[in-house]
Amino acid sequence: MTEPLQRVGAIGSPYSRKMRAVLRYRRIPFHWVGHGSSAHQKLPPPPLPLMPVLHFPTATGTEATSDSTFQIRRLETDFKGRRVIPSDPVVAFFDFLIEDYADEWVTKVMFHYRWAVPGNAANAKRASPTEGSRPATAVGWTMCWRGRAARCSSADDAPLPR
Ligand SMILES: N[C@@H](CCC(=O)N[C@@H](CS)C(=O)NCC(=O)O)C(=O)O
């Protein structure tokens, strides 16, 4: 594979940044396609409406894939060198356990520090709605996230944009 992979994501998305870190570490060329950008609109939809989406080249175009855990596994089989999954099956099991824990729970910690620290919240509420993610307007974005604030931020009165 010589063409850079298309990776749809957003700066504020922890899973997008996880995949960017993996692709950089593995030295796999990729294009960062902004979620909601015109380049994004031209790509086929993923199986799940979540970021990041990694598009793998196929004989007929590209295959859109969802979920960073499975994307990492696919990269392990498609690209050689600087692998991130240990070859020892016992160590690989612990690797999987730690990744699963981090995917499910460390994001809660991340969201807490994003929204509970006033300086971070001020930055996030300015940056997040302007990233081009769906929905594209600050009002739409707020409506989308307000109902989730308690779960995502660890605070009922998270300082979302008004
Ligand atoms: N388990 C998935 C989680 C992906 C995920 O939750 N992505 C978030 C952005 S960080 C998303 O797309 N959220 C959209 C939404 O909740 O509507 C993975 O590892 O890729």
PDBQT file of the ligand as one rigid body, heavy atoms in Angstrom, charges set to zero:
ROOT
HETATM    1  N1  LIG A 201     -15.041   2.458  20.653  1.00  0.00    +0.000 N 
HETATM    2  C1  LIG A 201     -14.946   3.505  19.658  1.00  0.00    +0.000 C 
HETATM    3  C2  LIG A 201     -15.412   4.814  20.271  1.00  0.00    +0.000 C 
HETATM    4  C3  LIG A 201     -15.419   5.962  19.272  1.00  0.00    +0.000 C 
HETATM    5  C4  LIG A 201     -16.142   7.180  19.809  1.00  0.00    +0.000 C 
HETATM    6  O1  LIG A 201     -16.870   7.124  20.809  1.00  0.00    +0.000 OA
HETATM    7  N2  LIG A 201     -15.933   8.297  19.124  1.00  0.00    +0.000 N 
HETATM    8  C5  LIG A 201     -16.567   9.543  19.497  1.00  0.00    +0.000 C 
HETATM    9  C6  LIG A 201     -15.608  10.696  19.318  1.00  0.00    +0.000 C 
HETATM   10  S1  LIG A 201     -14.231  10.586  20.396  1.00  0.00    +0.000 SA
HETATM   11  C7  LIG A 201     -17.727   9.836  18.583  1.00  0.00    +0.000 C 
HETATM   12  O2  LIG A 201     -17.627   9.663  17.386  1.00  0.00    +0.000 OA
HETATM   13  N3  LIG A 201     -18.838  10.322  19.125  1.00  0.00    +0.000 N 
HETATM   14  C8  LIG A 201     -19.950  10.752  18.321  1.00  0.00    +0.000 C 
HETATM   15  C9  LIG A 201     -21.206  10.722  19.113  1.00  0.00    +0.000 C 
HETATM   16  O3  LIG A 201     -21.164  10.256  20.248  1.00  0.00    +0.000 OA
HETATM   17  O4  LIG A 201     -22.212  11.145  18.551  1.00  0.00    +0.000 OA
HETATM   18  C10 LIG A 201     -13.499   3.574  19.154  1.00  0.00    +0.000 C 
HETATM   19  O5  LIG A 201     -12.587   3.013  19.811  1.00  0.00    +0.000 OA
HETATM   20  O6  LIG A 201     -13.261   4.096  18.066  1.00  0.00    +0.000 OA
ENDROOT
TORSDOF 0
